[in-house]
C-alpha cells in the first residue's frame, strides 16, 4: 500500500471478549464503519493491517466494531492506541467550498494585498465556524476565523489561501 492514508478513527480500547474494539471516530462520515467496509489499522510502529468491518454500532459517541479477521480479545489487544485509516482514493467527494483538514494544513496564507503571513498549521473546531491556526514568523500564531468576510479564496492545487485581514485579527 503506497497510497496516502487518511485517518478516520482511533482505536481507544477493547470491548468485551469477542474481539470488538472501541473506535473514536475522526471523520464526518460515520458510514466508514458500516458492515463490509475496508479499513487499515496502522499501529504505533506504522505496521499496516487491512481489515473488513463485520459488525458496528454506535455507543456513547464511540463505535463498537468487530472486524471479520478477529474473533477474540487476545487478537485485538495489540491494536489499542492504533489509528484506523482509509486510502485517499476512498475519500468522499465534498461540495464546492468544503475542504478536508489535510488539504488546508500546510497552505500558505496571503492577504488580498499580496502580503504572505504564514502557513496553516492546525484546524480548530470550537463551535459556529472552524478556526485555522496560521503560524507566523517569530513563533506567533494568527487565529483565522473561517467565514466569508475573511476567507476570500482557497486554491488547494496551489496550496494558497487569500484572505481579507479584518481589523483586530493581528492583535
N, C-alpha and C positions, 0 to 999 in steps of 0.2 A: 504494500500500500504506500505509494509515493505521493498521492494527492494530499493536499492540505486538509487537515481535520478541524472541525468546528465543535466546540464544547456545547453539549445540550443538557448535561446534568452532572451531579456529583454523587458518588455512592457514599452515603453517610454511615450506614451500618447494615448489619444483617437483620432479618425479621423472621423469627421462628426457626424451625429446624429443617424445613424443606427446601432451603436454598434461595429463599426470597431475599431481596435487598431493598433497603430504603433509599430512594433516589430523590435528591433535592433538585427540582428542575431549574435549568438555566436557559430556558427557551420560552418564547411566546407561542410556541406551537406544541401544546401538550399531546397532540396526536402522535408525536415522535415515539411515545411509549405504548402505542396500541399494539395488540397482538399481531405478530408476523413481521413487524418492522426490524430491520437490521441496524445494529449499533456496534460501536467498537469500544471496548473497555481499554483505557490507557492507564497503566499503573504508574506509581511514582518513579519507577526505573525506566519508564517510557516503553514498556513491553505492551504490545497491542494484541488484544484477544477479540476477534469478531464474535458477536452473539446475536441471537434472534429472540425477540420478546415472545414468551409463551403465555404469560398472564400479566395483567396490570390493573391496579386500582388506585384511586386517589384516597389518601387517608391523612387528614390533618396537614394539608399543604405539601405532603410528600407522596411520591408514587411508591407503591409496594409492587415490585416487579420480580417475576421469575423468568429466567432465560431458559430456553429449550436445552441448552448444553449442560445445565447443572440441576441436581435434584436434592442436594443436602447442604447443610450449613458448612460442613468441612471443606467443600469445594469452592465456596464463595467467600469465606472468611478473609482470604488474602486480598480481596478487592476493596476492602474498606479504605476510604480515602482516595480511591481512584476516580478518574473522570470518565464520563460517557461521552462519546463523540460520534459525529457523522462525517462522511466525506463532503467536501464543499459542494460537489456537484449535486448533492441531495438537498441543498437548501431550498426553502420555499421561496418562490418569487414574491417580491414586495411591490406595493403600489408606488407610483411616482411620488417622490418626495420622502420616501421611507428608506432607511438605511440600516444595515446591520452594524452593531457596535464595532466589529473588527474592521469594517470599511472606513469608519470615521477616525478611529485611533491611528495616529501617525500622519494625519492630514495637516498640511501647512495652512495656518490661518492668516489671511491678508485683509487689511482694511479696504474699503472702497476707494481710498486714495492710493492704494498700492503698497502701503507700509506692512512689512512682514512682522507678525507678532510672535509666532512660535508654532509649536506642534500640539495637536490634541493628544493628551496622554491618558485620559480616562473619561468615561461617561458615567455621570451620576443620574439617578432617577428618584429625586426627592419627592415628587408629587405631580403637580399640574403639568409640568414640562420637564424634559431632560435638561441637564446642565453639562456642557462639555468643559473639561478642565484643560486649559491651554498652558503649557509650560513656557514661561517667558525667560529671557536672559536673566542672569544673576539669581537663578533659583526661585524666582517668584512665580505665582500662578494667577491666571485670569479665569474666573468662573463665568462662562458664557452661556446665558440662557438660550435655549433652542426655541426661539419664537420668530415669527415672520418679520418683525421690526428689526431684528438683529442679524439673523442669518439670511443673506441675500442670495447666495448661490453655492451649491455643493457640486463639485466636479470630482467624482470618485476616480475616474480614469487618470486625471492629472493630480489626484491627492491634494486638492486645493479647496479651501472654503473661504468665500468672500463674505465679509461682514460689515455691518454699519456699527461703528463703535459709539454706542449711546453714551451720553454724558453720565459720568459717575462709575462706569464699568471698570476703569483702570485704577480706581482709588482703593 
